[in-house]
Amino acid sequence: MSCAIGLRILSLIMGVFLVFMALDKISWLTDAEFLTSRLYEWLETARPPNRWYLETIAIPGVQVFARLVMLGELATGAALVCGFRVRLAGGVALFMVLNFHFASDVLFQYSYLTNGYGPPVLGGLLALAIGGTRLPLSLSK
C-alpha cells in the first residue's frame, strides 16, 4: 500500500509539472513560430540521426506538433493529477519527453544526466507507466 501511495504522490507531482509545462506553451495553439525557431536552432548542431529526425519529421510537421505537444502535456498532466489511466498517461508523457529530448540532441550527452528535466522526469514517468495501476484516490482503479 505504501508503494501505491508513493506512486500516487508521484502521479500528482508529475501531473502538475506537465500541466504547467503545457500552460507555458498555450500560445503554440495559434502560433508555431517559437517551436519552429527552436527546431532550426537544434538543427544547426544536430548529429546525423537527430538531423534526419528534425528534417524529415519534426520541421515538416511543426504546425501539427506545436499543438500536439501543448495538448498532450495538458491531457497527460490532467490525467495524472486525477489518477485517470495513470499507466497510459505516464507512457504517453514519457514518449513525448523522450521525443523532445531526442530532437534537441541532449539525450546522449553527459550534461543530460545532471539536468532536472532529464533523468528525474524520465524516471518518474517510467515508474508511473510501469506501476501506475490501482492507485489510491484515483478516478480509475
Rosetta constraint file for C-alpha pairs under 8 A:
AtomPair CA 1 CA 5 HARMONIC 6.30 0.50
AtomPair CA 2 CA 6 HARMONIC 6.13 0.50
AtomPair CA 3 CA 7 HARMONIC 6.22 0.50
AtomPair CA 4 CA 8 HARMONIC 6.09 0.50
AtomPair CA 4 CA 132 HARMONIC 7.82 0.50
AtomPair CA 4 CA 134 HARMONIC 7.63 0.50
AtomPair CA 4 CA 135 HARMONIC 5.33 0.50
AtomPair CA 4 CA 136 HARMONIC 6.76 0.50
AtomPair CA 5 CA 9 HARMONIC 6.21 0.50
AtomPair CA 5 CA 135 HARMONIC 6.82 0.50
AtomPair CA 5 CA 136 HARMONIC 6.40 0.50
AtomPair CA 6 CA 10 HARMONIC 6.19 0.50
AtomPair CA 7 CA 11 HARMONIC 5.99 0.50
AtomPair CA 7 CA 127 HARMONIC 7.69 0.50
AtomPair CA 7 CA 128 HARMONIC 6.68 0.50
AtomPair CA 7 CA 131 HARMONIC 7.56 0.50
AtomPair CA 7 CA 132 HARMONIC 6.61 0.50
AtomPair CA 7 CA 135 HARMONIC 7.23 0.50
AtomPair CA 8 CA 12 HARMONIC 6.30 0.50
AtomPair CA 8 CA 83 HARMONIC 7.44 0.50
AtomPair CA 8 CA 132 HARMONIC 7.67 0.50
AtomPair CA 8 CA 135 HARMONIC 5.83 0.50
AtomPair CA 8 CA 136 HARMONIC 6.64 0.50
AtomPair CA 8 CA 137 HARMONIC 7.75 0.50
AtomPair CA 8 CA 138 HARMONIC 7.94 0.50
AtomPair CA 9 CA 13 HARMONIC 6.27 0.50
AtomPair CA 10 CA 14 HARMONIC 5.98 0.50
AtomPair CA 10 CA 124 HARMONIC 6.88 0.50
AtomPair CA 10 CA 128 HARMONIC 7.77 0.50
AtomPair CA 11 CA 15 HARMONIC 5.83 0.50
AtomPair CA 11 CA 80 HARMONIC 5.13 0.50
AtomPair CA 11 CA 81 HARMONIC 6.21 0.50
AtomPair CA 11 CA 83 HARMONIC 7.11 0.50
AtomPair CA 11 CA 86 HARMONIC 7.37 0.50
AtomPair CA 11 CA 128 HARMONIC 6.85 0.50
AtomPair CA 12 CA 16 HARMONIC 6.15 0.50
AtomPair CA 12 CA 80 HARMONIC 5.98 0.50
AtomPair CA 12 CA 81 HARMONIC 4.53 0.50
AtomPair CA 12 CA 82 HARMONIC 7.64 0.50
AtomPair CA 12 CA 83 HARMONIC 7.81 0.50
AtomPair CA 13 CA 17 HARMONIC 6.21 0.50
AtomPair CA 13 CA 81 HARMONIC 7.57 0.50
AtomPair CA 14 CA 18 HARMONIC 6.18 0.50
AtomPair CA 14 CA 77 HARMONIC 6.96 0.50
AtomPair CA 14 CA 80 HARMONIC 7.06 0.50
AtomPair CA 14 CA 81 HARMONIC 7.82 0.50
AtomPair CA 14 CA 121 HARMONIC 7.65 0.50
AtomPair CA 14 CA 124 HARMONIC 7.27 0.50
AtomPair CA 14 CA 125 HARMONIC 7.42 0.50
AtomPair CA 15 CA 19 HARMONIC 6.13 0.50
AtomPair CA 15 CA 76 HARMONIC 7.01 0.50
AtomPair CA 15 CA 77 HARMONIC 3.83 0.50
AtomPair CA 15 CA 78 HARMONIC 6.02 0.50
AtomPair CA 15 CA 79 HARMONIC 7.17 0.50
AtomPair CA 15 CA 80 HARMONIC 4.70 0.50
AtomPair CA 15 CA 81 HARMONIC 4.84 0.50
AtomPair CA 16 CA 20 HARMONIC 6.22 0.50
AtomPair CA 16 CA 77 HARMONIC 6.16 0.50
AtomPair CA 16 CA 78 HARMONIC 7.62 0.50
AtomPair CA 16 CA 81 HARMONIC 6.56 0.50
AtomPair CA 17 CA 21 HARMONIC 6.17 0.50
AtomPair CA 17 CA 77 HARMONIC 7.19 0.50
AtomPair CA 18 CA 22 HARMONIC 6.11 0.50
AtomPair CA 18 CA 73 HARMONIC 5.29 0.50
AtomPair CA 18 CA 74 HARMONIC 6.40 0.50
AtomPair CA 18 CA 76 HARMONIC 7.23 0.50
AtomPair CA 18 CA 77 HARMONIC 4.71 0.50
AtomPair CA 19 CA 23 HARMONIC 6.21 0.50
AtomPair CA 19 CA 73 HARMONIC 6.20 0.50
AtomPair CA 19 CA 74 HARMONIC 4.89 0.50
AtomPair CA 19 CA 75 HARMONIC 7.87 0.50
AtomPair CA 19 CA 76 HARMONIC 7.99 0.50
AtomPair CA 19 CA 77 HARMONIC 4.91 0.50
AtomPair CA 19 CA 78 HARMONIC 6.55 0.50
AtomPair CA 20 CA 24 HARMONIC 6.18 0.50
AtomPair CA 21 CA 25 HARMONIC 6.73 0.50
AtomPair CA 21 CA 70 HARMONIC 8.00 0.50
AtomPair CA 21 CA 73 HARMONIC 6.95 0.50
AtomPair CA 21 CA 74 HARMONIC 7.96 0.50
AtomPair CA 22 CA 26 HARMONIC 6.40 0.50
AtomPair CA 22 CA 69 HARMONIC 7.70 0.50
AtomPair CA 22 CA 70 HARMONIC 4.88 0.50
AtomPair CA 22 CA 71 HARMONIC 7.03 0.50
AtomPair CA 22 CA 72 HARMONIC 8.00 0.50
AtomPair CA 22 CA 73 HARMONIC 5.26 0.50
AtomPair CA 22 CA 74 HARMONIC 5.27 0.50
AtomPair CA 23 CA 70 HARMONIC 7.59 0.50
AtomPair CA 23 CA 74 HARMONIC 7.53 0.50
AtomPair CA 25 CA 29 HARMONIC 7.90 0.50
AtomPair CA 25 CA 70 HARMONIC 5.84 0.50
AtomPair CA 26 CA 70 HARMONIC 6.61 0.50
AtomPair CA 27 CA 31 HARMONIC 6.05 0.50
AtomPair CA 28 CA 32 HARMONIC 5.18 0.50
AtomPair CA 28 CA 33 HARMONIC 7.87 0.50
AtomPair CA 28 CA 34 HARMONIC 7.61 0.50
AtomPair CA 28 CA 35 HARMONIC 7.78 0.50
AtomPair CA 28 CA 66 HARMONIC 5.52 0.50
AtomPair CA 28 CA 67 HARMONIC 5.91 0.50
AtomPair CA 28 CA 70 HARMONIC 6.90 0.50
AtomPair CA 29 CA 66 HARMONIC 6.89 0.50
AtomPair CA 29 CA 67 HARMONIC 5.04 0.50
AtomPair CA 29 CA 70 HARMONIC 7.34 0.50
AtomPair CA 32 CA 36 HARMONIC 6.07 0.50
AtomPair CA 32 CA 62 HARMONIC 6.78 0.50
AtomPair CA 32 CA 63 HARMONIC 5.76 0.50
AtomPair CA 32 CA 66 HARMONIC 5.59 0.50
AtomPair CA 32 CA 67 HARMONIC 7.87 0.50
AtomPair CA 33 CA 37 HARMONIC 6.10 0.50
AtomPair CA 34 CA 38 HARMONIC 6.21 0.50
AtomPair CA 35 CA 39 HARMONIC 6.11 0.50
AtomPair CA 35 CA 62 HARMONIC 7.22 0.50
AtomPair CA 35 CA 66 HARMONIC 6.55 0.50
AtomPair CA 36 CA 40 HARMONIC 6.35 0.50
AtomPair CA 36 CA 59 HARMONIC 6.84 0.50
AtomPair CA 36 CA 62 HARMONIC 6.40 0.50
AtomPair CA 37 CA 41 HARMONIC 6.20 0.50
AtomPair CA 38 CA 42 HARMONIC 6.31 0.50
AtomPair CA 39 CA 43 HARMONIC 6.15 0.50
AtomPair CA 39 CA 54 HARMONIC 6.99 0.50
AtomPair CA 39 CA 58 HARMONIC 7.62 0.50
AtomPair CA 39 CA 59 HARMONIC 6.73 0.50
AtomPair CA 39 CA 103 HARMONIC 7.76 0.50
AtomPair CA 39 CA 104 HARMONIC 7.57 0.50
AtomPair CA 40 CA 44 HARMONIC 6.57 0.50
AtomPair CA 40 CA 59 HARMONIC 7.92 0.50
AtomPair CA 41 CA 45 HARMONIC 7.56 0.50
AtomPair CA 42 CA 46 HARMONIC 5.90 0.50
AtomPair CA 42 CA 103 HARMONIC 7.50 0.50
AtomPair CA 42 CA 104 HARMONIC 5.64 0.50
AtomPair CA 42 CA 105 HARMONIC 7.38 0.50
AtomPair CA 43 CA 50 HARMONIC 7.86 0.50
AtomPair CA 43 CA 51 HARMONIC 5.92 0.50
AtomPair CA 43 CA 54 HARMONIC 6.71 0.50
AtomPair CA 43 CA 55 HARMONIC 7.96 0.50
AtomPair CA 46 CA 50 HARMONIC 5.59 0.50
AtomPair CA 46 CA 51 HARMONIC 5.19 0.50
AtomPair CA 46 CA 104 HARMONIC 7.73 0.50
AtomPair CA 46 CA 105 HARMONIC 6.31 0.50
AtomPair CA 47 CA 51 HARMONIC 5.79 0.50
AtomPair CA 47 CA 105 HARMONIC 7.42 0.50
AtomPair CA 48 CA 52 HARMONIC 6.05 0.50
AtomPair CA 49 CA 53 HARMONIC 6.31 0.50
AtomPair CA 50 CA 54 HARMONIC 6.09 0.50
AtomPair CA 50 CA 102 HARMONIC 6.76 0.50
AtomPair CA 50 CA 103 HARMONIC 5.78 0.50
AtomPair CA 50 CA 104 HARMONIC 7.66 0.50
AtomPair CA 50 CA 105 HARMONIC 6.26 0.50
AtomPair CA 51 CA 55 HARMONIC 5.99 0.50
AtomPair CA 52 CA 56 HARMONIC 5.73 0.50
AtomPair CA 52 CA 57 HARMONIC 7.91 0.50
AtomPair CA 53 CA 57 HARMONIC 5.42 0.50
AtomPair CA 53 CA 58 HARMONIC 6.36 0.50
AtomPair CA 53 CA 103 HARMONIC 6.90 0.50
AtomPair CA 54 CA 58 HARMONIC 4.70 0.50
AtomPair CA 54 CA 59 HARMONIC 5.59 0.50
AtomPair CA 54 CA 103 HARMONIC 6.42 0.50
AtomPair CA 55 CA 59 HARMONIC 5.72 0.50
AtomPair CA 55 CA 60 HARMONIC 7.01 0.50
AtomPair CA 56 CA 60 HARMONIC 6.59 0.50
AtomPair CA 57 CA 61 HARMONIC 6.06 0.50
AtomPair CA 58 CA 62 HARMONIC 5.73 0.50
AtomPair CA 58 CA 65 HARMONIC 7.41 0.50
AtomPair CA 58 CA 103 HARMONIC 7.82 0.50
AtomPair CA 61 CA 65 HARMONIC 5.98 0.50
AtomPair CA 62 CA 66 HARMONIC 5.77 0.50
AtomPair CA 63 CA 67 HARMONIC 7.00 0.50
AtomPair CA 64 CA 68 HARMONIC 6.20 0.50
AtomPair CA 65 CA 69 HARMONIC 5.81 0.50
AtomPair CA 66 CA 70 HARMONIC 6.55 0.50
AtomPair CA 67 CA 71 HARMONIC 6.06 0.50
AtomPair CA 68 CA 72 HARMONIC 5.52 0.50
AtomPair CA 69 CA 73 HARMONIC 6.00 0.50
AtomPair CA 69 CA 96 HARMONIC 7.47 0.50
AtomPair CA 70 CA 74 HARMONIC 6.23 0.50
AtomPair CA 71 CA 75 HARMONIC 5.96 0.50
AtomPair CA 72 CA 76 HARMONIC 5.93 0.50
AtomPair CA 72 CA 93 HARMONIC 7.49 0.50
AtomPair CA 72 CA 96 HARMONIC 7.97 0.50
AtomPair CA 73 CA 77 HARMONIC 5.73 0.50
AtomPair CA 73 CA 93 HARMONIC 6.89 0.50
AtomPair CA 74 CA 78 HARMONIC 6.01 0.50
AtomPair CA 75 CA 79 HARMONIC 6.11 0.50
AtomPair CA 76 CA 80 HARMONIC 6.11 0.50
AtomPair CA 76 CA 89 HARMONIC 4.91 0.50
AtomPair CA 76 CA 90 HARMONIC 7.16 0.50
AtomPair CA 76 CA 92 HARMONIC 7.24 0.50
AtomPair CA 76 CA 93 HARMONIC 6.21 0.50
AtomPair CA 77 CA 81 HARMONIC 6.20 0.50
AtomPair CA 77 CA 89 HARMONIC 7.70 0.50
AtomPair CA 78 CA 82 HARMONIC 6.14 0.50
AtomPair CA 79 CA 83 HARMONIC 5.77 0.50
AtomPair CA 79 CA 84 HARMONIC 4.84 0.50
AtomPair CA 79 CA 85 HARMONIC 6.71 0.50
AtomPair CA 79 CA 86 HARMONIC 6.69 0.50
AtomPair CA 79 CA 89 HARMONIC 6.36 0.50
AtomPair CA 80 CA 84 HARMONIC 6.26 0.50
AtomPair CA 80 CA 85 HARMONIC 7.64 0.50
AtomPair CA 80 CA 86 HARMONIC 5.60 0.50
AtomPair CA 80 CA 89 HARMONIC 6.52 0.50
AtomPair CA 80 CA 90 HARMONIC 7.37 0.50
AtomPair CA 82 CA 138 HARMONIC 6.06 0.50
AtomPair CA 82 CA 139 HARMONIC 6.16 0.50
AtomPair CA 83 CA 135 HARMONIC 7.41 0.50
AtomPair CA 83 CA 137 HARMONIC 7.15 0.50
AtomPair CA 83 CA 138 HARMONIC 4.09 0.50
AtomPair CA 83 CA 139 HARMONIC 5.38 0.50
AtomPair CA 83 CA 140 HARMONIC 6.49 0.50
AtomPair CA 84 CA 89 HARMONIC 7.89 0.50
AtomPair CA 84 CA 138 HARMONIC 6.29 0.50
AtomPair CA 84 CA 139 HARMONIC 5.18 0.50
AtomPair CA 84 CA 140 HARMONIC 5.14 0.50
AtomPair CA 85 CA 89 HARMONIC 6.08 0.50
AtomPair CA 85 CA 133 HARMONIC 7.85 0.50
AtomPair CA 85 CA 140 HARMONIC 6.24 0.50
AtomPair CA 86 CA 90 HARMONIC 5.80 0.50
AtomPair CA 86 CA 128 HARMONIC 6.51 0.50
AtomPair CA 86 CA 129 HARMONIC 6.93 0.50
AtomPair CA 86 CA 132 HARMONIC 5.27 0.50
AtomPair CA 86 CA 133 HARMONIC 6.77 0.50
AtomPair CA 87 CA 91 HARMONIC 6.10 0.50
AtomPair CA 87 CA 128 HARMONIC 5.66 0.50
AtomPair CA 87 CA 129 HARMONIC 4.08 0.50
AtomPair CA 87 CA 130 HARMONIC 6.42 0.50
AtomPair CA 87 CA 131 HARMONIC 6.93 0.50
AtomPair CA 87 CA 132 HARMONIC 4.90 0.50
AtomPair CA 87 CA 133 HARMONIC 6.54 0.50
AtomPair CA 88 CA 92 HARMONIC 6.13 0.50
AtomPair CA 88 CA 129 HARMONIC 6.40 0.50
AtomPair CA 89 CA 93 HARMONIC 6.02 0.50
AtomPair CA 89 CA 129 HARMONIC 7.37 0.50
AtomPair CA 90 CA 94 HARMONIC 5.97 0.50
AtomPair CA 90 CA 125 HARMONIC 5.01 0.50
AtomPair CA 90 CA 126 HARMONIC 6.75 0.50
AtomPair CA 90 CA 128 HARMONIC 5.37 0.50
AtomPair CA 90 CA 129 HARMONIC 4.64 0.50
AtomPair CA 91 CA 95 HARMONIC 6.21 0.50
AtomPair CA 91 CA 125 HARMONIC 6.82 0.50
AtomPair CA 91 CA 126 HARMONIC 6.86 0.50
AtomPair CA 91 CA 128 HARMONIC 7.63 0.50
AtomPair CA 91 CA 129 HARMONIC 4.85 0.50
AtomPair CA 92 CA 96 HARMONIC 6.28 0.50
AtomPair CA 93 CA 97 HARMONIC 6.15 0.50
AtomPair CA 93 CA 125 HARMONIC 6.95 0.50
AtomPair CA 94 CA 98 HARMONIC 6.10 0.50
AtomPair CA 94 CA 122 HARMONIC 6.24 0.50
AtomPair CA 94 CA 125 HARMONIC 5.56 0.50
AtomPair CA 94 CA 126 HARMONIC 6.61 0.50
AtomPair CA 95 CA 99 HARMONIC 6.01 0.50
AtomPair CA 96 CA 100 HARMONIC 6.22 0.50
AtomPair CA 97 CA 101 HARMONIC 6.11 0.50
AtomPair CA 97 CA 122 HARMONIC 7.46 0.50
AtomPair CA 98 CA 102 HARMONIC 5.94 0.50
AtomPair CA 98 CA 107 HARMONIC 7.81 0.50
AtomPair CA 98 CA 122 HARMONIC 7.76 0.50
AtomPair CA 99 CA 103 HARMONIC 6.16 0.50
AtomPair CA 100 CA 104 HARMONIC 6.26 0.50
AtomPair CA 101 CA 105 HARMONIC 6.26 0.50
AtomPair CA 101 CA 106 HARMONIC 5.76 0.50
AtomPair CA 101 CA 107 HARMONIC 5.48 0.50
AtomPair CA 102 CA 106 HARMONIC 6.45 0.50
AtomPair CA 102 CA 107 HARMONIC 5.53 0.50
AtomPair CA 105 CA 109 HARMONIC 7.87 0.50
AtomPair CA 106 CA 111 HARMONIC 7.84 0.50
AtomPair CA 106 CA 112 HARMONIC 6.02 0.50
AtomPair CA 107 CA 112 HARMONIC 6.21 0.50
AtomPair CA 107 CA 118 HARMONIC 7.95 0.50
AtomPair CA 108 CA 112 HARMONIC 7.09 0.50
AtomPair CA 109 CA 113 HARMONIC 7.58 0.50
AtomPair CA 110 CA 114 HARMONIC 7.73 0.50
AtomPair CA 111 CA 115 HARMONIC 6.51 0.50
AtomPair CA 112 CA 118 HARMONIC 5.93 0.50
AtomPair CA 112 CA 119 HARMONIC 7.70 0.50
AtomPair CA 113 CA 118 HARMONIC 6.51 0.50
AtomPair CA 113 CA 119 HARMONIC 6.28 0.50
AtomPair CA 114 CA 118 HARMONIC 7.37 0.50
AtomPair CA 114 CA 119 HARMONIC 7.80 0.50
AtomPair CA 115 CA 119 HARMONIC 7.24 0.50
AtomPair CA 116 CA 120 HARMONIC 6.18 0.50
AtomPair CA 116 CA 121 HARMONIC 7.33 0.50
AtomPair CA 117 CA 121 HARMONIC 5.64 0.50
AtomPair CA 117 CA 122 HARMONIC 7.95 0.50
AtomPair CA 118 CA 122 HARMONIC 6.13 0.50
AtomPair CA 119 CA 123 HARMONIC 5.61 0.50
AtomPair CA 120 CA 124 HARMONIC 6.01 0.50
AtomPair CA 121 CA 125 HARMONIC 6.11 0.50
AtomPair CA 122 CA 126 HARMONIC 5.95 0.50
AtomPair CA 123 CA 127 HARMONIC 6.08 0.50
AtomPair CA 124 CA 128 HARMONIC 6.35 0.50
AtomPair CA 125 CA 129 HARMONIC 6.06 0.50
AtomPair CA 126 CA 130 HARMONIC 6.14 0.50
AtomPair CA 127 CA 131 HARMONIC 5.84 0.50
AtomPair CA 127 CA 132 HARMONIC 7.30 0.50
AtomPair CA 128 CA 132 HARMONIC 4.54 0.50
AtomPair CA 133 CA 141 HARMONIC 6.61 0.50
AtomPair CA 134 CA 138 HARMONIC 7.56 0.50
AtomPair CA 134 CA 140 HARMONIC 7.26 0.50
AtomPair CA 134 CA 141 HARMONIC 4.30 0.50
AtomPair CA 135 CA 141 HARMONIC 6.53 0.50
AtomPair CA 136 CA 141 HARMONIC 7.94 0.50
